[in-house]
Amino acid sequence: MDVCQGKSIDLEEIKGLFLQGIDCSQVVAGAFAEELEVDKELLWKVSSCFGGGMQCAETCGAVTGALMVLGMKYGHCKEGDVFQKEMMKQKTAKFKRLFAEKYPSCICRDLLGHDISRKEELEKVMEKGLFLQFCPKVVEDTIEILWKIV
């Protein structure tokens, strides 16, 4: 069980959000609204296009949501701010390393074993129940990894 927004979030809550149409990228980003001092709905909007591997089975939405959180927390925004840029790069590298310790890839189609941008492959994922079994676990693990970094 992970801590987010000062509360616990577990697989059942993640599954519930999925069933309400909130994607993996949104769950991860939204979990850090309080930490980032940003409205959860804004984070959900910003991250809404990234679920399902950017809707084309590319980089896992949980990963892109995590990178958004790291960018908001540690990203550089001033010209010449090499210190902040380096910090962001280190935090990103740490996230990627810890994610790679749990999962062999950060690509959605590799993780699921199916390319969900193709209708017939999406149907297989649905039949196998991966969206409500495997994906929530990836989200939970991603949030746990992020809390180790932020």
C-alpha positions in Angstrom: 0.0 0.0 0.0 1.4 3.4 -1.0 0.9 6.8 0.5 -0.4 9.6 -1.8 -2.1 12.8 -1.0 -1.6 12.0 2.6 -3.7 8.9 2.3 -3.2 5.3 1.3 -3.9 4.2 -2.2 -4.2 0.5 -3.0 -4.9 -1.7 -5.9 -8.7 -1.6 -5.4 -8.7 2.2 -5.5 -6.5 2.2 -8.6 -8.9 -0.4 -10.3 -11.8 1.8 -9.3 -10.3 4.8 -10.9 -9.6 2.8 -14.1 -13.2 1.7 -14.1 -14.2 5.4 -14.0 -12.1 6.1 -17.0 -9.0 7.5 -15.2 -5.9 6.2 -17.0 -2.6 5.0 -15.6 -0.8 8.2 -16.4 -3.5 10.2 -14.6 -3.6 8.0 -11.5 0.2 8.3 -11.1 0.3 12.1 -11.7 -2.8 12.7 -9.6 -1.4 10.8 -6.7 1.2 13.6 -6.2 -1.2 16.6 -6.3 -0.7 17.4 -2.7 3.1 16.9 -2.8 3.3 19.2 -5.9 0.8 21.6 -4.5 -1.2 21.4 -7.7 -4.9 20.7 -8.3 -5.5 17.0 -9.0 -7.9 17.8 -11.8 -5.2 19.9 -13.6 -2.7 17.0 -13.3 -5.4 14.6 -14.6 -5.9 16.9 -17.6 -2.2 17.4 -18.4 -1.6 13.6 -18.2 -4.8 12.5 -19.9 -3.3 11.9 -23.4 -0.6 9.5 -22.1 -2.6 6.5 -21.0 -2.2 3.3 -23.0 1.3 4.2 -23.9 0.3 7.6 -25.4 -2.7 5.8 -26.9 -0.4 3.9 -29.2 1.2 1.3 -26.9 4.5 3.2 -26.7 5.9 4.4 -23.3 3.8 3.1 -20.4 1.4 5.7 -19.1 2.5 5.0 -15.5 6.0 5.9 -16.6 5.0 9.1 -18.4 2.9 10.1 -15.4 5.9 9.6 -13.2 8.2 11.6 -15.5 5.6 14.5 -15.3 5.7 14.4 -11.5 9.5 14.5 -11.6 9.5 17.3 -14.1 7.1 19.3 -11.9 9.1 18.7 -8.8 12.6 18.9 -10.1 12.4 20.3 -13.6 14.5 23.3 -14.7 12.7 26.3 -16.1 15.4 29.0 -16.3 18.0 29.5 -18.9 21.4 28.4 -17.8 20.1 26.6 -14.7 22.5 23.6 -15.1 22.2 22.7 -11.4 18.5 22.1 -11.6 18.7 20.4 -14.9 21.3 18.0 -13.5 19.2 17.3 -10.5 16.2 16.5 -12.7 18.4 14.2 -14.8 19.6 12.4 -11.7 16.1 11.9 -10.4 14.9 10.7 -13.8 17.8 8.2 -14.0 17.0 6.9 -10.5 13.4 6.4 -11.4 14.3 4.6 -14.6 16.7 2.4 -12.8 14.3 1.4 -10.0 11.5 0.8 -12.6 13.8 -1.4 -14.6 14.5 -3.5 -11.4 10.8 -4.4 -11.4 9.9 -4.5 -15.1 11.8 -5.6 -18.2 10.6 -2.7 -20.3 8.8 0.7 -20.0 7.0 0.1 -23.3 3.3 -0.6 -22.9 3.1 -3.3 -25.7 6.1 -5.1 -24.2 4.7 -5.0 -20.7 1.2 -6.2 -21.8 2.5 -8.6 -24.5 0.0 -7.0 -26.8 -0.2 -3.8 -29.0 -3.4 -2.2 -27.6 -3.4 0.3 -30.5 -4.6 -2.6 -32.6 -8.3 -3.6 -32.1 -7.7 -7.3 -32.0 -4.9 -7.0 -29.6 -6.9 -4.7 -27.3 -9.6 -7.3 -27.3 -7.1 -9.9 -26.1 -5.9 -7.6 -23.3 -9.5 -7.1 -22.2 -10.3 -10.9 -22.4 -7.2 -11.6 -20.2 -8.2 -8.9 -17.7 -4.8 -7.2 -17.9 -6.2 -3.7 -17.5 -7.7 -4.6 -14.1 -5.0 -7.0 -12.9 -1.6 -6.2 -14.4 -1.8 -2.4 -15.1 -3.0 -1.4 -11.5 0.0 -3.2 -10.1 2.3 -1.3 -12.5 0.7 1.9 -11.3 1.0 1.0 -7.6 4.7 0.0 -8.1 5.4 3.3 -10.0 3.8 5.4 -7.2 5.9 3.5 -4.7 9.1 4.1 -6.7 8.3 7.8 -7.0 7.8 8.2 -3.2 11.4 6.9 -2.8 12.6 9.7 -5.0 10.5 12.7 -4.1 
